[in-house]
Amino acid sequence: MPVEGTDQEAEWRPRMLEELSARTQDESFSPIDEQDMERLSGCVKDTQEWTANRKAAQKRLRPHQDPAVRSDDIRSRQVRGDYLGFMAISL
């Protein structure tokens, strides 16, 4: 990773991980039937575990080391979660 990208990653990553964690705590999915809720709950649980694992891995690293997770990885998880939530609601 180029040095100039390291500062941005260090700034964005913690905020994005917190936003992703907060989004998985939102339980406002009332129009979803039980089967879709189970599927969505599985996605939420998976995302919570993924986020916790990445945070723990990042804490073990020194500032000069490549990050355990990049903001692009976090963004793709957010998009995936948004898509699955939208699909469950629109079914």
C-alpha positions as CSV (number, residue, x, y, z in Angstrom):
1,M,0.0,0.0,0.0
2,P,1.4,3.4,-0.9
3,V,2.3,5.6,2.0
4,E,-0.1,8.3,1.0
5,G,-3.0,5.9,1.3
6,T,-2.0,4.8,4.8
7,D,-3.1,8.1,6.4
8,Q,-6.6,7.9,4.8
9,E,-7.0,4.3,5.8
10,A,-6.0,5.1,9.4
11,E,-8.6,7.9,9.4
12,W,-11.5,6.1,7.6
13,R,-11.2,2.6,8.9
14,P,-12.2,3.1,12.6
15,R,-15.1,5.3,11.6
16,M,-16.3,2.9,9.0
17,L,-16.0,-0.1,11.3
18,E,-18.1,1.8,13.9
19,E,-20.7,2.7,11.4
20,L,-20.9,-0.9,10.2
21,S,-21.2,-2.1,13.8
22,A,-24.0,0.4,14.5
23,R,-25.9,-0.6,11.4
24,T,-26.0,-4.2,12.5
25,Q,-27.6,-3.1,15.8
26,D,-30.6,-1.6,14.0
27,E,-33.6,-3.9,14.4
28,S,-36.1,-1.8,12.4
29,F,-37.0,-4.6,9.9
30,S,-40.7,-5.0,10.9
31,P,-42.1,-5.6,7.4
32,I,-40.0,-8.7,6.9
33,D,-41.6,-12.2,7.3
34,E,-40.0,-14.8,9.5
35,Q,-38.0,-16.6,6.8
36,D,-36.5,-13.4,5.4
37,M,-35.8,-12.2,9.0
38,E,-33.8,-15.3,9.6
39,R,-31.8,-14.8,6.4
40,L,-31.2,-11.1,7.3
41,S,-30.3,-12.0,10.9
42,G,-27.7,-14.4,9.6
43,C,-26.2,-11.7,7.5
44,V,-26.2,-9.3,10.5
45,K,-24.5,-12.0,12.7
46,D,-21.9,-12.7,10.1
47,T,-21.2,-9.0,9.7
48,Q,-20.9,-8.5,13.5
49,E,-18.4,-11.4,13.7
50,W,-16.5,-10.1,10.7
51,T,-16.3,-6.6,12.2
52,A,-15.2,-7.9,15.6
53,N,-12.5,-10.1,14.1
54,R,-11.1,-7.3,11.9
55,K,-11.1,-4.9,14.8
56,A,-9.2,-7.4,17.0
57,A,-6.7,-8.1,14.1
58,Q,-6.2,-4.3,13.6
59,K,-5.4,-3.8,17.3
60,R,-2.6,-6.3,17.2
61,L,-0.8,-4.4,14.4
62,R,1.7,-1.6,14.7
63,P,0.8,1.7,12.9
64,H,3.5,1.1,10.1
65,Q,2.1,-2.3,9.2
66,D,-0.5,-2.9,6.5
67,P,-4.0,-2.8,7.9
68,A,-5.9,-5.9,8.7
69,V,-8.9,-4.5,6.9
70,R,-9.2,-1.6,4.4
71,S,-12.0,0.9,4.0
72,D,-12.9,-0.7,0.6
73,D,-13.5,-4.0,2.4
74,I,-15.7,-2.3,4.9
75,R,-17.6,-0.5,2.2
76,S,-18.2,-3.7,0.3
77,R,-19.7,-5.2,3.5
78,Q,-22.0,-2.2,3.9
79,V,-23.1,-2.5,0.3
80,R,-23.7,-6.2,0.7
81,G,-25.7,-5.6,3.9
82,D,-27.7,-2.9,2.3
83,Y,-28.5,-5.1,-0.7
84,L,-29.6,-8.1,1.5
85,G,-31.7,-5.8,3.7
86,F,-33.3,-4.3,0.6
87,M,-34.0,-7.7,-0.9
88,A,-35.6,-9.0,2.2
89,I,-37.8,-5.9,2.6
90,S,-38.8,-5.9,-1.1
91,L,-39.7,-9.6,-1.3
